[in-house]
Structure formats: structure tokens, C-alpha cells
């Protein structure tokens, strides 16, 4: 693209004969930096309209997109949005939820306004108008979606969602403390690099005691990076969206991806439950009381708290009868599809995923509805709020908070059970489906113990406090003059929420693989349970659904012995923690005013899972899990990986070339295991490993 210069450093790293994750980078040019700075400016202190240090002209303030149709491609597609907006706008007196069907046409329409803007000038006018007038949650949601698709925005880094909307990630105690620091003028706060620097120790919701057993997992379910990942998945694949021309989302096997992602969330959650001596994920039955309540201790910006739920709450009551009836009708029809379909495996799985989510590619939305949305509606027991009198969106009505609530995992356990029902209608994989003729894993070298621990992570929550209106020459601070308005009495400040988050020490393994000839292969690594919460050995026939995929990559085998070495930091899918808002500002400033290089790469890709979350916590004395290693023939995907998008600056959503190979997601654990001895092939290997936890999580006050 024009706004990024050529590759300047680091080629593709090679380990043994396998390709590691992308380490290529590009360097942003001046044009790109202008765009990057615009996003940093426009998203700061999101609920204030008078925070822009850079001056916007009168045309920006008077701009109304429906009066400038010449600024947009396909303006006819925007007319419906312009009409509903002028008659019934959505401002900040409402709490937006992407799951609430009333807001879908607004989200779709606003995303189109941003996407169809003809050039950068028109785009900035549309964004500025929306920033000033549109409900802020809706604005950020639609802007983030549009930014993924515009060709002139590839590589743009948006601040992490937990730094744009810290209220949805950090408890009220943290937010109140941040506000007090600002109110008291940062009294007794020391400066670092001429900036007031505050670090607030931030608790999880179980700080003052567990309301139930599931609440002990708050450090996991409330991890801000984990929740941000799930938010961005739903940004990449909005259920209401087909994609744009040339980037249709069905190219990415979105139905199968929906099923596999949620199945993997369940598997990872179960591993963490075992580390806390908890057993199976409890089922959800809409006719019976649900054991685990949830108290988030979160509040919306307006001051109203996210609704809580008591233990043993009963959702089967008159106000929910209509939803319960619809769920009953749709699940009956879905089960009928599963039991009667003659579709091949790939088609059936894709269809099932689409109909369960109820997305834009479902085979018949009228017939199958959306269990995903209906279940979220069912458990949204918020109090009436706002001018429409709708229920206040609760935890599952916001994607960025969904993973926090234990009921999420129980609901999706039920949803994913339809996948396992479908998978059971296909033949079990047998020995001949697994064997790789001429290839065997002769040995596995893995450390005797892996180690997890908790360490501190800082997030910039300066957005959580209100700041003064911009005044001419209020400050000589270099960050302020560059556009950052986290300033008090002319002095820059940064407020950080500091949390203990799960992490692990790096590790590596070596596979000794013999091959009778030169050939391509794939290596997959899973981690799964060895014993249940009572110390009883888990047999594969009852345990196949609990294996969590860690890595999947291509190798070039040579005749004879191959030593395949792999470091945990090279595993695909996993990303580093996001650079903080203030550091992004500093880097863009340095790249603008000096020779500093602003590098663009995917080390912090929004579509990746936090590397910290790779391993379950384990126990102080060690807890036995098992790795599963597989070397399997390479099956080329329909479209070669990375061939239709620039993997240095994009996740490739809608490209059709995101995936390593053509294997079904989760293979070989994607179908029920009836006879575990079929896994006894030379190219498969189970290997026990102990995970030691260095220290217990600490609640801080």
C-alpha cells in the first residue's frame, strides 16, 4: 500500500525445517503516521467532545454526511441509515449492545458510511461527525469494523479496547481511584519523563471473597487480554455481516470457525478449572435454577452498574416464556437437521455453525433463528433503563465482557453439544485415517516441568477520567502539543491499572521425526487433561473434546532423522501484550519528529490470543497434563496461506487464505473417539508434562 514503505528488517525465521510465525516488519511513512495519529486523537477520552488539541475547521463541525453524498461511493446504500438517523438517532442516553437487534441497522449503516468514504478527507469528516454525535459505543464498534476493511488503513493500530472503554474491564474501585487522583490534582504523585505517573493496583471481582466456586477463576475469566480477544473476534466476524466485495466472510469457513473457537474456549476453561480442583463445566438448563451467580463490580460510564445475578437464579419465569418457547422450537429444528442431513462433513459443519450463530450466511434464519442471540437475551436480567425501557445490557450483551461470567461457558457447552451430535453422525476416524506412511515420531524432548506465575501488567486507563477543555497554549508539554489531552493544569498525566495476570516461562520442545523421503508435513500440538479433579485418569473416549490447540505449522521433512525444534514464543495464534495508549502516542510522535522507525507487524495482532494464556495455571506441587504431538501429511488449502493479503499488516479476515492447510479445525479431535487405540500410530505421540505454579494469585487493595 502507498502509505507504508518497503520491508526493512528481519526475514522469515526458520527453526529446523519449519516456518515460524511472521517476524517481518514494515516501517510507517509520514502519510501513514498522519492516519495513525488521527485515530489516537479521535479515540481519547471518548465521552468528551471538547478534547481535541488539533484544531478542526468549521467544515468539520458543521458537516452532515447526508448533505455531502458526493463524498461517498455507493451513496444509495447509505440512504436508509441517514433516514433512520435523522428520525431516531442513537445518542449516549442509551446503552448500546451489538447483540440488541434494535441497534444492528445503525451499526451496519454507520460502518458503511466509514467504509464508503471516497478518500481520507471524506473519511475524517465522517468519523469526526460520528465522534461528536453518535452513541460512543456504537461509534467505536462501527469504526473498528470499517477500519479492518479499508485498504488505506491496513496496519493502523487502534488503542486496545480496554483502554478506550476501561469501564468495561476494570472494577468500580479502580475507576473511582483514578477519578480521585485527577480530582486531587495528582497530589504527591511523582513525575516520570515529566509526566505524572499513577499505577493503581486493580482487583478482580473476587477481591472481597468468592460468591461461588466458579468465582475463584476470576483471574482467568476476567483477564483483559482474553476478553479483548473475544471482542475482536466478533468485530472480525459480526453475525449480521457478509463482508465486503472480495472479502466475503464465508471464505474463511466462518461457520466452522464459530464452532471451533467456542469449543476451544470451553477446553481452555476446563483446563483452568482443573487447576482449581473444579470439575466439568456445569450444564445450563433453562428450566432449572443456575447455580453460579455473578457480580462483576463493573459500571457503565454513565454510572449505572452492570446487572448482577444471584446464585441459583431461575430464568424460567413469565417474562422469559416467549424466549424459552423460541429456543425450544429452534433447537428441535436444528436437531432435526443434524439427524436427517445428507450433507458432507464440511458442508454440514459450516451450515450448523452458521445457523447456531444465526449469522448472515445461515441457510434459513426464519427456520433456525439464532441460539447464540436467544441465549444471551434469555440471561439478560437487567433492570429497565433508558428512554426505550429495555433491559440494561448485562454481561453477555457486550462481547468484551462475555467471558467474565461462568454462565457463558455453560451456555456454549450446550450450543457446542449440537456440533458433537453432528460429528457423531459421521464415521469415527480409524487407524488408516491417522497413519502417515513412512513417517514416525521416534522421541519427544520436552522439559520435565513447565512453570506458570502471576506478574504485573499495566494498562493505560487515562480515558477513565474527564479532562479540561482545550485552551490555547495551556501546556508546553510535548505530548500535549502533539495531540494527547490527558493533561491537568498544563501537566501531562498517565493513569495505569496494574493487575496480576497469569503468565508462564518460555519453553521449547524437540520432536525426533524419521521420514522415508523428502515431503511436506504439518505439525500440531495440543494440551489436554490427564486426570480429573479427583485424580482419576481420563480416558480419551471421554476426554477428546478437552484438548486445546497450541500450535499448527508446516515443516519440510528430509529423508532420515529430522530434529524439529520449536519455541513457545514461535507458536502461531499467540500475541504479545498490546502497547499502551501513551506509548503509542510517544512512538508516533518520535517517528514524526525524529528518525525513530514506527514498525508495523503482527506481534500484537488483534486477532491473536494473549501469549500469557497459553498454559493452565497448574499447581504448586505440579499438576500433570499431557501434550499431544502430531505429524501429518500436508493438505494444501484451496487458497495458499497468505496469498491474498499482506500478513505483515493484516489478519486477512475475508481473504480465504488465513489457514495453514485444508484439515478440519481441531483434527484429529474433531470427531468423537470411540476406540482410543486408533490413535496408536507412529506419527502421533502423547507426552505427560507437569505444570508448576510458582505463586498463588494475590488480591490487592
GIMOCOR-V476049 format. One line per field, one symbol per residue. ss: DSSP state (H for helix, E for strand, L for the rest). phi: phi as a letter, one per 40 degrees, with the letter a starting at -180 (. if undefined). psi: psi as a letter, one per 20 degrees, with the letter a starting at -180 (. if undefined). A space follows every 50 residues. Layout:
ss=???
phi=???
psi=???
This chain:
ss=LLLEEEEEELLLLEELLEELLLLLEEEELHHHHHHHHHHHHHLLLLLLLL LLLLLLLHHHHHLLHHHLHHHELLHHHHHHHHHHHHHLLLLLLLLLLLLL HHHHHHHHHHHHHHHHELLHHHHHHHHHHHHHHLLHHHHHHHHHHHHHHL HHHLLLLLLLHHHHLHHHLLLHHHHHHHHHHHHLLLLLLLEELLEEEEEE ELLLLLLLLLLLHHHHHHHHHLLHHHHHHHHHHHHHLLLLLLEELLEEHH HHLHHHHHHHHHHHHHHHHHHHHHHLLLLLLLLLLLLLLELLLELLLLEL LLLLELLLELLLELLLLHHHHHHHHHHHHHHHHHHHHHHHLLLLHHHHHH HHHHHHHLLLLLLLHHHHLLHHHHHHHHLLLLLEELLLLEELLLHHHLLL LHHHLHHHHHHHHHHHHHHHHHHLLLLLLLHHHHLLLLEEEEEEEELLEE EEEEEEEEEELHHHLLLLLLLLLLLLLHHHHHLLLLEELLEEEEEEEEEE EEEELLLEEEEEEEELLLEEEEEEEEEEELELLLLLELLHHHLHHHLEEE EEEEEEELLEEEEEEEEHHHLLLEELLLLLHHHHHHHHHHHHHLLLLLEE LLLLLLLLEEHHHLLLLLELLLEEEEEEEEEEELLLLLLLLLLLLLLLLL LLLLLLLLLLLLLLLLLLLLLLLLLHHHHLLLLEEEEEEEEEELLLLLLL L
phi=.ccbcccbagcccbbfbbccccbcbbbccccccccccdccccbcfdcbbb bccccbcdcccccbdccbcccbcfcccccccccccccacbbccbbcbccc ccccccccccccdcccdcacccccccccdcdcbcdcccdcdcccccccbc ccbcgcbcdddcccbcccbbccccccccccdcccgfcgcccbfgbdbbbb cbccccdbhccacccccddccbdcccccdcdcdcccbcccbchbdgbccc ccfccccdccdcccccccccdccccbgbbdcccbbccbcccccabcgbbc dchccdcbbccfcbccadcbdccdcccccccccccccccbcbccddcccc cccccccgccbccacccbgacdcccccdcccccdagccgcccdcdccbcc bdcccdcdcccccccccccccccccbdccbdccbcbdgbaccabbbdcbb bbabbcbbbcbdccbcbcccbdfcacdccccchcbcbbfgbcbbbbcbbc bcaacdaabbbcbbbcacacabbbbbbacbbccbgccccdcbbccbcbcb aaabbbcbdgcbcccaccccdcgbbcccccdcccdcccccccbacdcccb abcbdccccdddccbccgbdcgbcbbcbbbbadcbccdbddgcbacccba cgcgcgbcbcacccdgdcccbdcbbcccccbccbacacabbbbcaccbcb b
psi=qhjparphqobpqpodjqprrpjqqrppahgghggghghgghjqmhjpjk jogppprhhghipohijlhiiqqlhhiihgghghghhmroajjqoqpiho hhighgggghhhgghiphahghghggggghhhhqphggggghggghhhhp hjjpipoqqqhihgmhhjhqrhgggggghggghjklpjpqqolkppopop pprrikhkqpirhhiijhhghjphhghhghghgighmphjpiarpilphi hjlhghggggghhhggghgghhghikkqbqpqrpoiirqpgorpohkqqr hiipqpqrpqqlqoinrhijhgggggggghhghghgggiiqjqrgggggg ggghhghkaijqhnhhhibohghghgggjnlrqpqriijrpppagiiphi igihphhghgghhggihhghgghiiqqqpagiihqnpipqohqpoqqhqq prrprqppqokhiiqqrqqpqpkhqjphhghiipknqpljpqqppppoqp qprqqqrrrppopqqirpqqrqpqpqprqhqaijjpppqhhjihijppph qorqqoqqpbppooqpqhiiprhqrrqqprghhggggggghhjajppopp akhkphjqpphhjgqqhargjpppapqppppqqpoprhpppjijroihjq ikpjhjkiqgajqqpipjjiqqohoiihimqhjqpqpqqpppphqqqppq .
